[in-house]
Amino acid sequence: MLKRALLFILIMVITSGCWNRKELDQISIATAIGIDKKGDSYNVSVQLLNSDEIASTKGVGQRMPVVTLQLSSGHTLFESFRKLTTSSPRKILSSHLRILILGEGLAKEGIAKVLDLLSRDHELRSDFNILLARNATANDILQVLTPLEKIPANKLYSSLIASEKNWGVTTDVDLHQLIYDLVDPGKDPVLSSVHIKGDSQLGKSRNNLNSVLPPATLEFESLGVIHQDQFAGWLTDRESKGYNYALGNLQSTIVPLSCQSGGRMSIELISTKANIKAKFMNEHPEAFVNLQVEANIGEVACELNLKSTYTLQNIEEQLNEEIKQTILDSVAKAKSYQSDIFGFGAALHRANYRLWNPMKDNWEKAFVDLPVQVTVNSRIRRTGSVVESFIDQME
């Protein structure tokens, strides 16, 4: 009898099901959240899936694939989030969140309180990407419909990952990484920015889905620098590439170079390996960036003898200098913000904690005078399937 009783209890436990399950018709799935701040109030926007429209196989339906809810009142962030229930007929489920967009105004005042609330929420995973809204509010960004992707948050997520690996002006930062960089005295975080290209008002309507040339699109731009949890300033596209070069985030990009005979050529980077080191020389800190690059010649719009080893060596030297200067320009901009976005301080910490410890509380000022040496070694792997351009034969 005892064995039967134990077996019965075990079966009851195994087959009890999910005690806290929610049916699809009882929840609204949030894919993106935007947070702005105006005065003392937090403005929270949430992009919710219209599940019936998303699941439709009949093409464009009568309703929008997503809906954005906004509530502009709330002196605390938690209050603003909770008041969203007055606009949604269903419980908002945030465990599938893909994108969090922070307004520039909020970022200038500080993002620590926002991150603290999000890190405490047991429903949230930490793998969603965090972006800065540029020249628009986070609410405006979330209202733009995307023609090639029914769910705008999925479009932003996919474009962010592709842009980082194949162009180099953005970077993938999730909640865990952002908090880690904020609490590390030897590393300041960066966030990718997104802006609206075109007419933001038309971007909110179905016209944006039905036009061959959409009146509004969402585009990523350069990186924003965060210092002591506050927005410090923007990097240019070139400086953003320099950041990704140094940290080894790039897999591929295009580097335009000038030809000695006039004209331009484009070099395709196909592989990069970066290494950042730091050490103390006579108790003075120094930092070193080493980059190994493999590349192909992608386009030649000038006279070049690609059969010549001497020509290829010159191109490699020119490529080395261009990438090196791009990294140095990025370091110079970071120094102007007193923000060590490269983690040189963290490298010094690893190299010699005894010498790092006295300077860590004043690292932002010491970083400005930090000598940084950059070494780039590139190798041209392929010159293309055509060695001599037919354009030369035409001339």
Secondary structure, 3 states (H helix, E strand, C coil): CHHHHHHHHHHHHHCCCCCCCCCHHHEEEEEEEEEEEECCEEEEEEEEECHHHHHCCCCCCCCCCEEEEEECCCCCHHHHHHHHHHCCCCEEECCCCCEEEECHHHHHHCCHHHHHHHHHCCCCCCCCEEEEECCCCHHHHHCCCCCCCCCHHHHHHHHHHHHHHHCCCCCCCEHHHHHHHHHCCCCCCEEEEEEEEECCCHHHCCHHHHCCCCCEEEEEEEEEEEECCEEEEECCHHHHHHHHHHHCCCCCEEEEEECCCCCEEEEEEEEEEEEEEEEEECCEEEEEEEEEEEEEEEEEECCCCCCCHHHHHHHHHHHHHHHHHHHHHHHHHHHHCCCCCCCHHHHHHHHCHHHHCCCHHHHHHHHHCCCEEEEEEEEEEECCCCCCCHHHHHC
